[in-house]
Amino acid sequence: MRQNITEDDEGKAVVQGNETIGRIVDVEHGTAHVDPDPGVTDTIMSKLGWSDRDEETYPLQEESIEEVTDDEIRLRETL
């Protein structure tokens, strides 16, 4: 089970429980940046590696990650 983020993870959905909460739009120095409400254009751009990070993206803390799969980033459940 992988927990670290790489540039290959750009464009993946960020999921907590059964809910998609955003999408990875950029990875810089091992830190993923999440757009909590990406449009179709943002999603396609991130999958192509064309980052579109702006003031509406948020860094994803590595300790929040439960698992990185081929399709998504799963976050740990919070209390």
Short mmCIF file of the C-alpha atoms (twelve columns), coordinates in Angstrom:
data_MODEL
# 
_entry.id   MODEL 
# 
loop_
_atom_site.group_PDB 
_atom_site.id 
_atom_site.type_symbol 
_atom_site.label_atom_id 
_atom_site.label_alt_id 
_atom_site.label_comp_id 
_atom_site.label_asym_id 
_atom_site.label_seq_id 
_atom_site.Cartn_x 
_atom_site.Cartn_y 
_atom_site.Cartn_z 
_atom_site.pdbx_PDB_model_num 
ATOM 1  C CA . MET A 1  0.000   0.000  0.000   1 
ATOM 2  C CA . ARG A 2  1.595   3.241  -1.207  1 
ATOM 3  C CA . GLN A 3  1.117   6.512  0.688   1 
ATOM 4  C CA . ASN A 4  3.542   8.886  -0.980  1 
ATOM 5  C CA . ILE A 5  2.458   11.236 -3.778  1 
ATOM 6  C CA . THR A 6  4.302   11.678 -7.082  1 
ATOM 7  C CA . GLU A 7  3.671   13.717 -10.217 1 
ATOM 8  C CA . ASP A 8  2.071   10.586 -11.707 1 
ATOM 9  C CA . ASP A 9  -0.804  11.108 -9.241  1 
ATOM 10 C CA . GLU A 10 -1.861  14.444 -10.755 1 
ATOM 11 C CA . GLY A 11 -5.470  14.253 -11.900 1 
ATOM 12 C CA . LYS A 12 -6.508  11.594 -9.383  1 
ATOM 13 C CA . ALA A 13 -9.604  11.994 -7.259  1 
ATOM 14 C CA . VAL A 14 -9.185  12.595 -3.530  1 
ATOM 15 C CA . VAL A 15 -11.678 10.450 -1.629  1 
ATOM 16 C CA . GLN A 16 -12.686 10.250 2.021   1 
ATOM 17 C CA . GLY A 17 -15.124 7.512  2.900   1 
ATOM 18 C CA . ASN A 18 -17.589 7.318  0.000   1 
ATOM 19 C CA . GLU A 19 -17.248 10.978 -0.989  1 
ATOM 20 C CA . THR A 20 -14.957 12.540 -3.585  1 
ATOM 21 C CA . ILE A 21 -13.716 15.767 -2.031  1 
ATOM 22 C CA . GLY A 22 -11.440 17.055 -4.789  1 
ATOM 23 C CA . ARG A 23 -8.763  16.280 -7.328  1 
ATOM 24 C CA . ILE A 24 -4.954  16.498 -7.308  1 
ATOM 25 C CA . VAL A 25 -4.052  19.354 -9.663  1 
ATOM 26 C CA . ASP A 26 -0.329  19.683 -8.923  1 
ATOM 27 C CA . VAL A 27 2.478   17.894 -7.093  1 
ATOM 28 C CA . GLU A 28 5.495   19.954 -6.145  1 
ATOM 29 C CA . HIS A 29 8.387   18.645 -4.028  1 
ATOM 30 C CA . GLY A 30 6.260   15.700 -2.861  1 
ATOM 31 C CA . THR A 31 3.328   17.879 -1.765  1 
ATOM 32 C CA . ALA A 32 0.037   17.370 -3.558  1 
ATOM 33 C CA . HIS A 33 -2.256  20.335 -4.097  1 
ATOM 34 C CA . VAL A 34 -5.985  19.618 -4.117  1 
ATOM 35 C CA . ASP A 35 -8.690  21.542 -5.949  1 
ATOM 36 C CA . PRO A 36 -11.829 20.909 -3.882  1 
ATOM 37 C CA . ASP A 37 -14.180 21.669 -6.789  1 
ATOM 38 C CA . PRO A 38 -12.453 21.033 -10.110 1 
ATOM 39 C CA . GLY A 39 -14.238 21.584 -13.383 1 
ATOM 40 C CA . VAL A 40 -13.799 19.366 -16.419 1 
ATOM 41 C CA . THR A 41 -11.079 21.640 -17.784 1 
ATOM 42 C CA . ASP A 42 -9.097  21.504 -14.516 1 
ATOM 43 C CA . THR A 43 -9.370  17.713 -14.437 1 
ATOM 44 C CA . ILE A 44 -8.148  17.284 -18.017 1 
ATOM 45 C CA . MET A 45 -5.324  19.776 -17.540 1 
ATOM 46 C CA . SER A 46 -4.058  18.019 -14.413 1 
ATOM 47 C CA . LYS A 47 -4.200  14.601 -16.114 1 
ATOM 48 C CA . LEU A 48 -2.065  16.030 -18.932 1 
ATOM 49 C CA . GLY A 49 0.418   17.406 -16.409 1 
ATOM 50 C CA . TRP A 50 -0.543  21.032 -17.040 1 
ATOM 51 C CA . SER A 51 -0.892  22.246 -13.485 1 
ATOM 52 C CA . ASP A 52 -3.470  24.889 -12.698 1 
ATOM 53 C CA . ARG A 53 -2.708  25.564 -9.055  1 
ATOM 54 C CA . ASP A 54 -4.141  28.792 -7.721  1 
ATOM 55 C CA . GLU A 55 -5.403  30.340 -4.495  1 
ATOM 56 C CA . GLU A 56 -8.298  27.862 -4.451  1 
ATOM 57 C CA . THR A 57 -6.081  24.793 -4.061  1 
ATOM 58 C CA . TYR A 58 -4.939  23.323 -0.767  1 
ATOM 59 C CA . PRO A 59 -1.847  21.301 0.163   1 
ATOM 60 C CA . LEU A 60 -2.568  17.716 1.146   1 
ATOM 61 C CA . GLN A 61 -0.762  16.626 4.294   1 
ATOM 62 C CA . GLU A 62 0.992   13.287 3.791   1 
ATOM 63 C CA . GLU A 63 -0.154  12.023 7.207   1 
ATOM 64 C CA . SER A 64 -3.771  12.406 6.001   1 
ATOM 65 C CA . ILE A 65 -3.273  9.805  3.273   1 
ATOM 66 C CA . GLU A 66 -4.396  6.254  3.913   1 
ATOM 67 C CA . GLU A 67 -3.660  4.830  0.467   1 
ATOM 68 C CA . VAL A 68 -2.711  5.806  -3.082  1 
ATOM 69 C CA . THR A 69 -4.306  3.558  -5.715  1 
ATOM 70 C CA . ASP A 70 -4.224  3.554  -9.504  1 
ATOM 71 C CA . ASP A 71 -7.378  5.699  -9.587  1 
ATOM 72 C CA . GLU A 72 -7.569  7.730  -6.401  1 
ATOM 73 C CA . ILE A 73 -6.015  9.080  -3.227  1 
ATOM 74 C CA . ARG A 74 -7.886  7.719  -0.188  1 
ATOM 75 C CA . LEU A 75 -7.748  9.799  2.986   1 
ATOM 76 C CA . ARG A 76 -7.829  8.491  6.533   1 
ATOM 77 C CA . GLU A 77 -11.177 8.660  8.291   1 
ATOM 78 C CA . THR A 78 -11.270 11.448 10.873  1 
ATOM 79 C CA . LEU A 79 -12.979 11.304 14.222  1 
# 
